[in-house]
Amino acid sequence: MPGAAAGFVAAKTLAPPPAHGRDALGRSDRNARGGDKCGKPRAALRLRLCALSYRFGVFADFFARALTACRAQAASATGVPPPITIKAVVLLASCILLGVLGATFMRLSDGFKNVFPSVMIFVTYSASFVLFNMTLELWALSIAYAIWSGVGTALTAVVGVKLFKEKLKPINYWGFALIIVGVCAMNT
């Protein structure tokens, strides 16, 4: 029996393609000849799609950002972190401040009962994530995320103490100190 099974597999792989203009899955062979279902060349279809994406700017912008992100990821994969610039620091600081502002609006929304703070939660966090995505083109992920989350957490706690008169225990202040030490350690 093993010989019969091997013969069946060999016969199946060596079988010629089916005739009458269809491939093995039953699709028309017009696609194989270089055209779409209407018989138009694929190059013309690609040009129309490129013109459409360029005209509306949606796909072109998306793919440009994806390509930049891939290049940044490839640079970080080599072990050489990108240089830190003023733009990178400003973008990361903006992300942090928008995240803290979003958390503040979350407290002010009173469980989504107040409309303006509830809407501003989504606006500020969305802007924060968009800017953080742009920040990742200039910072390594491990460093940027550690700073973003650590400094954001510490600043949110400061806002809670100063603005909302929340009480902290002495151990919480040690936590602040550890966050600051951790952020400094990530930057060395």
Contact map, one row per residue, 1 for C-alpha under 8 A:
11111000000000000000000000000000000000000000000000000000000000000000000000000000000000000000000000000000000000000000000000000000000000000000000000000000000000000000000000000000000000000000
11111100000000000000000000000000000000000000000000000000000000000000000000000000000000000000000000000000000000000000000000000000000000000000000000000000000000000000000000000000000000000000
11111110000000000000000000000000000000000000000000000000000000000000000000000000000000000000000000000000000000000000000000000000000000000000000000000000000000000000000000000000000000000000
11111111000000000000000000000000000000000000000000000000000000000000000000000000000000000000000000000000000000000000000000000000000000000000000000000000000000000000000000000000000000000000
11111111100000000000000000000000000000000000000000000000000000000000000000000000000000000000000000000000000000000000000000000000000000000000000000000000000000000000000000000000000000000000
01111111110000000000000000000000000000000000000000000000000000000000000000000000000000000000000000000000000000000000000000000000000000000000000000000000000000000000000000000000000000000000
00111111111000000000000000000000000000000000000000000000000000000000000000000000000000000000000000000000000000000000000000000000000000000000000000000000000000000000000000000000000000000000
00011111111100000000000000000000000000000000000000000000000000000000000000000000000000000000000000000000000000000000000000000000000000000000000000000000000000000000000000000000000000000000
00001111111110000000000000000000000000000000000000000000000000000000000000000000000000000000000000000000000000000000000000000000000000000000000000000000000000000000000000000000000000000000
00000111111111000000000000000000000000000000000000000000000000000000000000000000000000000000000000000000000000000000000000000000000000000000000000000000000000000000000000000000000000000000
00000011111111100000000000000000000000000000000000000000000000000000000000000000000000000000000000000000000000000000000000000000000000000000000000000000000000000000000000000000000000000000
00000001111111100000000000000000000000000000000000000000000000000000000000000000000000000000000000000000000000000000000000000000000000000000000000000000000000000000000000000000000000000000
00000000111111100000000000000000000000000000000000000000000000000000000000000000000000000000000000000000000000000000000000000000000000000000000000000000000000000000000000000000000000000000
00000000011111110000000000000000000000000000000000000000000000000000000000000000000000000000000000000000000000000000000000000000000000000000000000000000000000000000000000000000000000000000
00000000001111111000000000000000000000000000000000000000000000000000000000000000000000000000000000000000000000000000000000000000000000000000000000000000000000000000000000000000000000000000
00000000000001111100000000000000000000000000000000000000000000000000000000000000000000000000000000000000000000000000000000000000000000000000000000000000000000000000000000000000000000000000
00000000000000111110001100000000000000000000000000000000000000000000000000000000000000000000000000000000000000000000000000000000000000000000000000000000000000000000000000000000000000000000
00000000000000011111111100000000000000000000000000000000000000000000000000000000000000000000000000000000000000000000000000000000000000000000000000000000000000000000000000000000000000000000
00000000000000001111111000000000000000000000000000000000000000000000000000000000000000000000000000000000000000000000000000000000000000000000000000000000000000000000000000000000000000000000
00000000000000000111110000000000000000000000000000000000000000000000000000000000000000000000000000000000000000000000000000000000000000000000000000000000000000000000000000000000000000000000
00000000000000000111111000011100000000000000000000000000000000000000000000000000000000000000000000000000000000000000000000000000000000000000000000000000000000000000000000000000000000000000
00000000000000000111111111111000000000000000000000000000000000000000000000000000000000000000000000000000000000000000000000000000000000000000000000000000000000000000000000000000000000000000
00000000000000001110111111111000000000000000000000000000000000000000000000000000000000000000000000000000000000000000000000000000000000000000000000000000000000000000000000000000000000000000
00000000000000001100011111100000000000000000000000000000000000000000000000000000000000000000000000000000000000000000000000000000000000000000000000000000000000000000000000000000000000000000
00000000000000000000011111100000000000000000000000000000000000000000000000000000000000000000000000000000000000000000000000000000000000000000000000000000000000000000000000000000000000000000
00000000000000000000011111110000000000000000000000000000000000000000000000000000000000000000000000000000000000000000000000000000000000000000000000000000000000000000000000000000000000000000
00000000000000000000011111111000000000000000000000000000000000000000000000000000000000000000000000000000000000000000000000000000000000000000000000000000000000000000000000000000000000000000
00000000000000000000111001111110000000000000000000000000000000000000000000000000000000000000000000000000000000000000000000000000000000000000000000000000000000000000000000000000000000000000
00000000000000000000111000111111100000000000000000000000000000000000000000000000000000000000000000000000000000000000000000000000000000000000000000000000000000000000000000000000000000000000
00000000000000000000100000011111111110100000000000000000000000000000000000000000000000000000000000000000000000000000000000000000000000000000000000000000000000000000000000000000000000000000
00000000000000000000000000011111111110100000000000000000000000000000000000000000000000000000000000000000000000000000000000000000000000000000000000000000000000000000000000000000000000000000
00000000000000000000000000001111111000000000000000000000000000000000000000000000000000000000000000000000000000000000000000000000000000000000000000000000000000000000000000000000000000000000
00000000000000000000000000001111111000000000000000000000000000000000000000000000000000000000000000000000000000000000000000000000000000000000000000000000000000000000000000000000000000000000
00000000000000000000000000000111111100001100000000000000000000000000000000000000000000000000000000000000000000000000000000000000000000000000000000000000000000000000000000000000000000000000
00000000000000000000000000000111111111111100000000000000000000000000000000000000000000000000000000000000000000000000000000000000000000000000000000000000000000000000000000000000000000000000
00000000000000000000000000000110011111111100000000000000000000000000000000000000000000000000000000000000000000000000000000000000000000000000000000000000000000000000000000000000000000000000
00000000000000000000000000000110001111110000000000000000000000000000000000000000000000000000000000000000000000000000000000000000000000000000000000000000000000000000000000000000000000000000
00000000000000000000000000000000001111110000000000000000000000000000000000000000000000000000000000000000000000000000000000000000000000000000000000000000000000000000000000000000000000000000
00000000000000000000000000000110001111111000000000000000000000000000000000000000000000000000000000000000000000000000000000000000000000000000000000000000000000000000000000000000000000000000
00000000000000000000000000000000001111111101100000000000000000000000000000000000000000000000000000000000000000000000000000000000000000000000000000000000000000000000000000000000000000000000
00000000000000000000000000000000011100111111100000000000000000000000000000000000000000000000000000000000000000000000000000000000000000000000000000000000000000000000000000000000000000000000
00000000000000000000000000000000011100011111110000000000000000000000000000000000000000000000000000000000000000000000000000000000000000000000000000000000000000000000000000000000000000000000
00000000000000000000000000000000000000001111111000000000000000000000000000000000000000000000000000000000000000000000000000000000000000000000000000000000000000000000000000000000000000000000
00000000000000000000000000000000000000011111111100000000000000000000000000000000000000000000000000000000000000000000000000000000000000000000000000000000000000000000000000000000000000000000
00000000000000000000000000000000000000011111111110000000000000000000000000000000000000000000000000000000000000000000000000000000000000000000000000000000000000000000000000000000000000000000
00000000000000000000000000000000000000000111111111000000000000000000000000000000000000000000000000000000000000000000000000000000000000000000000000000000000000000000000000000000000000000000
00000000000000000000000000000000000000000011111111100000000000000000000000000000000000000000000000000000000000000000000000000000000000000000000000000000000000000000000000000000000000000000
00000000000000000000000000000000000000000001111111110000000000000000000000000000000000000000000000000000000000000000000000000000000000000000000000000000000000000000000000000000000000000000
00000000000000000000000000000000000000000000111111111000000000000000000000000000000000000000000000000000000000000000000000000000000000000000000000000000000000000000000000000000000000000000
00000000000000000000000000000000000000000000011111111100000000000000000000000000000000000000000000000000000000000000000000000000000000000000000000000000000000000000000000000000000000000000
00000000000000000000000000000000000000000000001111111110000000000000000000000000000000000000000000000000000000000000000000000000000000000000000000000000000000000000000000000000000000000000
00000000000000000000000000000000000000000000000111111111000000000000000000000000000000000000000000000000000000000000000000000000000000000000000000000000000000000000000000000000000000000000
00000000000000000000000000000000000000000000000011111111111100000000000000000000000000000000000000000000000000000000000000000000000000000000000000000000000000000000000000000000000000000000
00000000000000000000000000000000000000000000000001111111111100000000000000000000000000000000000000000000000000000000000000000000000000000000000000000000000000000000000000000000000000000000
00000000000000000000000000000000000000000000000000111111100000000000000000000000000000000000000000000000000000000000000000000000000000000000000000000000000000000000000000000000000000000000
00000000000000000000000000000000000000000000000000011111111000000000000000000000000000000000000000000000000000000000000000000000000000000000000000000000000000000000000000000000000000000000
00000000000000000000000000000000000000000000000000001111111110000000000000000000000000000000000000000000000000000000000000000000000000000000000000000000000000000000000000000000000000000000
00000000000000000000000000000000000000000000000000001101111111000000000000000000000000000000000000000000000000000000000000000000000000000000000000000000000000000000000000000000000000000000
00000000000000000000000000000000000000000000000000001101111111100000000000000000000000000000000000000000000000000000000000000000000000000000000000000000000000000000000000000000000000000000
00000000000000000000000000000000000000000000000000001100111111110000000000000000000000000000000000000000000000000000000000000000000000000000000000000000000000000000000000000000000000000000
00000000000000000000000000000000000000000000000000000000111111111000000000000000000000000000000000000000000000000000000000000000000000000000000000000000000000000000000000000000000000000000
00000000000000000000000000000000000000000000000000000000011111111100000000000000000000000000000000000000000000000000000000000000000000000000000000000000000000000000000000000000000000000000
00000000000000000000000000000000000000000000000000000000001111111110000000000000000000000000000000000000000000000000000000000000000000000000000000000000000000000000000000000000000000000000
00000000000000000000000000000000000000000000000000000000000111111111000000000000000000000000000000000000000000000000000000000000000000000000000000000000000000000000000000000000000000000000
00000000000000000000000000000000000000000000000000000000000011111111100000000000000000000000000000000000000000000000000000000000000000000000000000000000000000000000000000000000000000000000
00000000000000000000000000000000000000000000000000000000000001111111110000000000000000000000000000000000000000000000000000000000000000000000000000000000000000000000000000000000000000000000
00000000000000000000000000000000000000000000000000000000000000111111111000000000000000000000000000000000000000000000000000000000000000000000000000000000000000000000000000000000000000000000
00000000000000000000000000000000000000000000000000000000000000011111111100000000000000000000000000000000000000000000000000000000000000001000000000000000000000000000000000000000000000000000
00000000000000000000000000000000000000000000000000000000000000001111111110000000000000000000000000000000000000000000000000000000000000011000000000000000000000000000000000000000000000000000
00000000000000000000000000000000000000000000000000000000000000000111111111000000000000000000000000000000000000000000000000000000000000000000000000000000000000000000000000000000000000000000
00000000000000000000000000000000000000000000000000000000000000000011111111100000000000000000000000000000000000000000000000000000000000000000000000000000000000000000000000000000000000000000
00000000000000000000000000000000000000000000000000000000000000000001111111110000010000000000000000000000000000000000000000000000000000011100000000000000000000000000000000000000000000000000
00000000000000000000000000000000000000000000000000000000000000000000111111111000000000000000000000000000000000000000000000000000000000001000000000000000000000000000000000000000000000000000
00000000000000000000000000000000000000000000000000000000000000000000011111111100000000000000000000000000000000000000000000000000000000000000000000000000000000000000000000000000000000000000
00000000000000000000000000000000000000000000000000000000000000000000001111111111110000000000000000000000000000000000000000000000000000000000000000000000000000000000000000000000000000000000
00000000000000000000000000000000000000000000000000000000000000000000000111111111110000000000000000000000000000000000000000000000000000000001000000000000000000000000000000000000000000000000
00000000000000000000000000000000000000000000000000000000000000000000000011111111000000000000000000000000000000000000000000000000000000000000000000000000000000000000000000000000000000000000
00000000000000000000000000000000000000000000000000000000000000000000000001111111000000000000000000000000000000000000000000000000000000000000000000000000000000000000000000000000000000000000
00000000000000000000000000000000000000000000000000000000000000000000000000111111100000000000000000000000000000000000000000000000000000000000000000000000000000000000000000000000000000000000
00000000000000000000000000000000000000000000000000000000000000000000000000111111110000000000000000000000000000000000000000000000000000000000000000000000000000000000000000000000000000000000
00000000000000000000000000000000000000000000000000000000000000000000000000110011111000000000000000000000000000000000000000000000000000000011000000000000000000000000000000000000000000000000
00000000000000000000000000000000000000000000000000000000000000000000000100110001111100000000000000000000000000000000000000000000000000000111000000000000000000000000000000000000000000000000
00000000000000000000000000000000000000000000000000000000000000000000000000000000111110000000000000000000000000000000000000000000000000000110000000000000000000000000000000000000000000000000
00000000000000000000000000000000000000000000000000000000000000000000000000000000011111011000000000000000000000000000000000000000000000000110000000000000000000000000000000000000000000000000
00000000000000000000000000000000000000000000000000000000000000000000000000000000001111111000000000000000000000000000000000000000000000000100000000000000000000000000000000000000000000000000
00000000000000000000000000000000000000000000000000000000000000000000000000000000000111111100000000000000000000000000000000000000000000000000000000000000000000000000000000000000000000000000
00000000000000000000000000000000000000000000000000000000000000000000000000000000000011111110000000000000000000000000000000000000000000000000000000000000000000000000000000000000000000000000
00000000000000000000000000000000000000000000000000000000000000000000000000000000000111111111000000000000000000000000000000000000000000100110000000000000000000000000000000000000000000000000
00000000000000000000000000000000000000000000000000000000000000000000000000000000000111111111100000000000000000000000000000000000000000000000000000000000000000000000000000000000000000000000
00000000000000000000000000000000000000000000000000000000000000000000000000000000000001111111110000000000000000000000000000000000000000000000000000000000000000000000000000000000000000000000
00000000000000000000000000000000000000000000000000000000000000000000000000000000000000111111111000000000000000000000000000000000001101100000000000000000000000000000000000000000000000000000
00000000000000000000000000000000000000000000000000000000000000000000000000000000000000011111111100000000000000000000000000000000001100100000000100010000000000000000000000000000000000000000
00000000000000000000000000000000000000000000000000000000000000000000000000000000000000001111111110000000000000000000000000000000000000000000000000000000000000000000000000000000000000000000
00000000000000000000000000000000000000000000000000000000000000000000000000000000000000000111111111000000000000000000000000000001001000000000000000000000000000000000000000000000000000000000
00000000000000000000000000000000000000000000000000000000000000000000000000000000000000000011111111100000000000000000000000000011101100000000000000010000000000000000000000000000000000000000
00000000000000000000000000000000000000000000000000000000000000000000000000000000000000000001111111110000000000000000000000000001000000000000000000011011000000000000000000000000000000000000
00000000000000000000000000000000000000000000000000000000000000000000000000000000000000000000111111111000000000000000000000000000000000000000000000000001000000000000000000000000000000000000
00000000000000000000000000000000000000000000000000000000000000000000000000000000000000000000011111111100000000000000000000011011000000000000000000000000000000000000000000000000000000000000
00000000000000000000000000000000000000000000000000000000000000000000000000000000000000000000001111111110000000000000000000011001000000000000000000000001000000000000000000000000000000000000
00000000000000000000000000000000000000000000000000000000000000000000000000000000000000000000000111111111000000000000000000000000000000000000000000000001101100000000000000000000000000000000
00000000000000000000000000000000000000000000000000000000000000000000000000000000000000000000000011111111100000000000000000010000000000000000000000000000000000000000000000000000000000000000
00000000000000000000000000000000000000000000000000000000000000000000000000000000000000000000000001111111110000000000000111111000000000000000000000000000000000000000000000000000000000000000
00000000000000000000000000000000000000000000000000000000000000000000000000000000000000000000000000111111111000000000000010000000000000000000000000000000000100000000000000000000000000000000
00000000000000000000000000000000000000000000000000000000000000000000000000000000000000000000000000011111111100000000000000000000000000000000000000000000000100100000000000000000000000000000
00000000000000000000000000000000000000000000000000000000000000000000000000000000000000000000000000001111111110000000110110000000000000000000000000000000000000000000000000000000000000000000
00000000000000000000000000000000000000000000000000000000000000000000000000000000000000000000000000000111111111110000110010000000000000000000000000000000000000000000000000000000000000000000
00000000000000000000000000000000000000000000000000000000000000000000000000000000000000000000000000000011111111100000000000000000000000000000000000000000000000000000000000000000000000000000
00000000000000000000000000000000000000000000000000000000000000000000000000000000000000000000000000000001111111000100100000000000000000000000000000000000000000000000000000000000000000000000
00000000000000000000000000000000000000000000000000000000000000000000000000000000000000000000000000000000111111111111110000000000000000000000000000000000000000000000000000000000000000000000
00000000000000000000000000000000000000000000000000000000000000000000000000000000000000000000000000000000011111111100000000000000000000000000000000000000000000000000000000000000000000000000
00000000000000000000000000000000000000000000000000000000000000000000000000000000000000000000000000000000011011111100000000000000000000000000000000000000000000000000000000000000000000000000
00000000000000000000000000000000000000000000000000000000000000000000000000000000000000000000000000000000010011111110110000000000000000000000000000000000000000000000000000000000000000000000
00000000000000000000000000000000000000000000000000000000000000000000000000000000000000000000000000000000000011111110010000000000000000000000000000000000000000000000000000000000000000000000
00000000000000000000000000000000000000000000000000000000000000000000000000000000000000000000000000000000000111111111110000000000000000000000000000000000000000000000000000000000000000000000
00000000000000000000000000000000000000000000000000000000000000000000000000000000000000000000000000000000000010011111111000000000000000000000000000000000000000000000000000000000000000000000
00000000000000000000000000000000000000000000000000000000000000000000000000000000000000000000000000000000000010000111111100000000000000000000000000000000000000000000000000000000000000000000
00000000000000000000000000000000000000000000000000000000000000000000000000000000000000000000000000000000110110010111111110000000000000000000000000000000000000000000000000000000000000000000
00000000000000000000000000000000000000000000000000000000000000000000000000000000000000000000000000000000110010011111111111000000000000000000000000000000000000000000000000000000000000000000
00000000000000000000000000000000000000000000000000000000000000000000000000000000000000000000000000000000000000000011111111100000000000000000000000000000000000000000000000000000000000000000
00000000000000000000000000000000000000000000000000000000000000000000000000000000000000000000000000000100100000000001111111110000000000000000000000000000000000000000000000000000000000000000
00000000000000000000000000000000000000000000000000000000000000000000000000000000000000000000000000000110110000000000111111111000000000000000000000000000000000000000000000000000000000000000
00000000000000000000000000000000000000000000000000000000000000000000000000000000000000000000000000000100000000000000011111111100000000000000000000000000000000000000000000000000000000000000
00000000000000000000000000000000000000000000000000000000000000000000000000000000000000000000000000000100000000000000001111111110000000000000000000000000000000000000000000000000000000000000
00000000000000000000000000000000000000000000000000000000000000000000000000000000000000000000000001101100000000000000000111111111000000000000000000000000000000000000000000000000000000000000
00000000000000000000000000000000000000000000000000000000000000000000000000000000000000000000000001100100000000000000000011111111100000000000000000000000000000000000000000000000000000000000
00000000000000000000000000000000000000000000000000000000000000000000000000000000000000000000000000000000000000000000000001111111110000000000000000000000000000000000000000000000000000000000
00000000000000000000000000000000000000000000000000000000000000000000000000000000000000000000001001000000000000000000000000111111111000000000000000000000000000000000000000000000000000000000
00000000000000000000000000000000000000000000000000000000000000000000000000000000000000000000011101100000000000000000000000011111111100000000000000000000000000000000000000000000000000000000
00000000000000000000000000000000000000000000000000000000000000000000000000000000000000000000001000000000000000000000000000001111111110000000000000000000000000000000000000000000000000000000
00000000000000000000000000000000000000000000000000000000000000000000000000000000000000000000000000000000000000000000000000000111111111000000000000000000000000000000000000000000000000000000
00000000000000000000000000000000000000000000000000000000000000000000000000000000000000000011011000000000000000000000000000000011111111100000000000000000000000000000000000000000000000000000
00000000000000000000000000000000000000000000000000000000000000000000000000000000000000000011001000000000000000000000000000000001111111110000000000000000000000000000000000000000000000000000
00000000000000000000000000000000000000000000000000000000000000000000000000000000000000000000000000000000000000000000000000000000111111111000000000000000000000000000000000000000000000000000
00000000000000000000000000000000000000000000000000000000000000000000000000000000000000000010000000000000000000000000000000000000011111111100000000000000000000000000000000000000000000000000
00000000000000000000000000000000000000000000000000000000000000000000000000000000000000010011000000000000000000000000000000000000001111111110000100000000000000000000000000000000000000000000
00000000000000000000000000000000000000000000000000000000000000000000100100000000000000000000000000000000000000000000000000000000000111111111100100000000000000000000000000000000000000000000
00000000000000000000000000000000000000000000000000000000000000000001100110000000000000000000000000000000000000000000000000000000000011111111000000000000000000000000000000000000000000000000
00000000000000000000000000000000000000000000000000000000000000000000000100000000011110010000000000000000000000000000000000000000000001111111000000000000000000000000000000000000000000000000
00000000000000000000000000000000000000000000000000000000000000000000000000000000111100010000000000000000000000000000000000000000000000111111101100000000000000000000000000000000000000000000
00000000000000000000000000000000000000000000000000000000000000000000000000010000110000000000000000000000000000000000000000000000000000011111111100000000000000000000000000000000000000000000
00000000000000000000000000000000000000000000000000000000000000000000000000000000000000000000000000000000000000000000000000000000000000010011111110000000000000000000000000000000000000000000
00000000000000000000000000000000000000000000000000000000000000000000000000000000000000000000000000000000000000000000000000000000000000000001111111000000000000000000000000000000000000000000
00000000000000000000000000000000000000000000000000000000000000000000000000000000000000000000000000000000000000000000000000000000000000000011111111100000000000000000000000000000000000000110
00000000000000000000000000000000000000000000000000000000000000000000000000000000000000000001000000000000000000000000000000000000000000110011111111110000000000000000000000000000000000000000
00000000000000000000000000000000000000000000000000000000000000000000000000000000000000000000000000000000000000000000000000000000000000000000111111111000000000000000000000000000000000000000
00000000000000000000000000000000000000000000000000000000000000000000000000000000000000000000000000000000000000000000000000000000000000000000011111111100000000000000000000000000000000100100
00000000000000000000000000000000000000000000000000000000000000000000000000000000000000000000000000000000000000000000000000000000000000000000001111111111000000000000000000000000000000100100
00000000000000000000000000000000000000000000000000000000000000000000000000000000000000000001001100000000000000000000000000000000000000000000000111111111000000000000000000000000000000000000
00000000000000000000000000000000000000000000000000000000000000000000000000000000000000000000000100000000000000000000000000000000000000000000000011111111100000000000000000000000000000000000
00000000000000000000000000000000000000000000000000000000000000000000000000000000000000000000000000000000000000000000000000000000000000000000000001111111110000000000000000000000001100100000
00000000000000000000000000000000000000000000000000000000000000000000000000000000000000000000000100000000000000000000000000000000000000000000000000111111111000000000000000000000001100100000
00000000000000000000000000000000000000000000000000000000000000000000000000000000000000000000000110110000000000000000000000000000000000000000000000111111111100000000000000000000000000000000
00000000000000000000000000000000000000000000000000000000000000000000000000000000000000000000000000010000000000000000000000000000000000000000000000001111111110000000000000000000000000000000
00000000000000000000000000000000000000000000000000000000000000000000000000000000000000000000000000000000000000000000000000000000000000000000000000000111111111000000000000000001001000000000
00000000000000000000000000000000000000000000000000000000000000000000000000000000000000000000000000010000000000000000000000000000000000000000000000000011111111100000000000000000000000000000
00000000000000000000000000000000000000000000000000000000000000000000000000000000000000000000000000010011000000000000000000000000000000000000000000000001111111110000000000000000000000000000
00000000000000000000000000000000000000000000000000000000000000000000000000000000000000000000000000000000000000000000000000000000000000000000000000000000111111111000000000000000000000000000
00000000000000000000000000000000000000000000000000000000000000000000000000000000000000000000000000000000000000000000000000000000000000000000000000000000011111111100000000000000000000000000
00000000000000000000000000000000000000000000000000000000000000000000000000000000000000000000000000000001000000000000000000000000000000000000000000000000001111111111000000000000000000000000
00000000000000000000000000000000000000000000000000000000000000000000000000000000000000000000000000000000000000000000000000000000000000000000000000000000000111111111110000000000000000000000
00000000000000000000000000000000000000000000000000000000000000000000000000000000000000000000000000000000000000000000000000000000000000000000000000000000000011111111111100000000000000000000
00000000000000000000000000000000000000000000000000000000000000000000000000000000000000000000000000000000000000000000000000000000000000000000000000000000000001111111110000000000000000000000
00000000000000000000000000000000000000000000000000000000000000000000000000000000000000000000000000000000000000000000000000000000000000000000000000000000000000111111100000000000000000000000
00000000000000000000000000000000000000000000000000000000000000000000000000000000000000000000000000000000000000000000000000000000000000000000000000000000000000111111110000000000000000000000
00000000000000000000000000000000000000000000000000000000000000000000000000000000000000000000000000000000000000000000000000000000000000000000000000000000000000011111111000000000000000000000
00000000000000000000000000000000000000000000000000000000000000000000000000000000000000000000000000000000000000000000000000000000000000000000000000000000000000011101111100000000000000000000
00000000000000000000000000000000000000000000000000000000000000000000000000000000000000000000000000000000000000000000000000000000000000000000000000000000000000001000111110000000000000000000
00000000000000000000000000000000000000000000000000000000000000000000000000000000000000000000000000000000000000000000000000000000000000000000000000000000000000001000011111011000000000000000
00000000000000000000000000000000000000000000000000000000000000000000000000000000000000000000000000000000000000000000000000000000000000000000000000000000000000000000001111111000000000000000
00000000000000000000000000000000000000000000000000000000000000000000000000000000000000000000000000000000000000000000000000000000000000000000000000000000000000000000000111111100000000000000
00000000000000000000000000000000000000000000000000000000000000000000000000000000000000000000000000000000000000000000000000000000000000000000000000000000000000000000000011111110000000000000
00000000000000000000000000000000000000000000000000000000000000000000000000000000000000000000000000000000000000000000000000000000000000000000000000000000000000000000000111111111000000000000
00000000000000000000000000000000000000000000000000000000000000000000000000000000000000000000000000000000000000000000000000000000000000000000000000000000000000000000000111111111100000000000
00000000000000000000000000000000000000000000000000000000000000000000000000000000000000000000000000000000000000000000000000000000000000000000000000000000000000000000000001111111110000000000
00000000000000000000000000000000000000000000000000000000000000000000000000000000000000000000000000000000000000000000000000000000000000000000000000000000000000000000000000111111111000000000
00000000000000000000000000000000000000000000000000000000000000000000000000000000000000000000000000000000000000000000000000000000000000000000000000000000010000000000000000011111111100000000
00000000000000000000000000000000000000000000000000000000000000000000000000000000000000000000000000000000000000000000000000000000000000000000000000000000000000000000000000001111111110000000
00000000000000000000000000000000000000000000000000000000000000000000000000000000000000000000000000000000000000000000000000000000000000000000000000000000000000000000000000000111111111000000
00000000000000000000000000000000000000000000000000000000000000000000000000000000000000000000000000000000000000000000000000000000000000000000000000000110010000000000000000000011111111100000
00000000000000000000000000000000000000000000000000000000000000000000000000000000000000000000000000000000000000000000000000000000000000000000000000000110000000000000000000000001111111110000
00000000000000000000000000000000000000000000000000000000000000000000000000000000000000000000000000000000000000000000000000000000000000000000000000000000000000000000000000000000111111111000
00000000000000000000000000000000000000000000000000000000000000000000000000000000000000000000000000000000000000000000000000000000000000000000000000000000000000000000000000000000011111111100
00000000000000000000000000000000000000000000000000000000000000000000000000000000000000000000000000000000000000000000000000000000000000000000000001100110000000000000000000000000001111111110
00000000000000000000000000000000000000000000000000000000000000000000000000000000000000000000000000000000000000000000000000000000000000000000000000000000000000000000000000000000000111111111
00000000000000000000000000000000000000000000000000000000000000000000000000000000000000000000000000000000000000000000000000000000000000000000000000000000000000000000000000000000000011111111
00000000000000000000000000000000000000000000000000000000000000000000000000000000000000000000000000000000000000000000000000000000000000000000001001100000000000000000000000000000000001111111
00000000000000000000000000000000000000000000000000000000000000000000000000000000000000000000000000000000000000000000000000000000000000000000001000000000000000000000000000000000000000111111
00000000000000000000000000000000000000000000000000000000000000000000000000000000000000000000000000000000000000000000000000000000000000000000000000000000000000000000000000000000000000011111
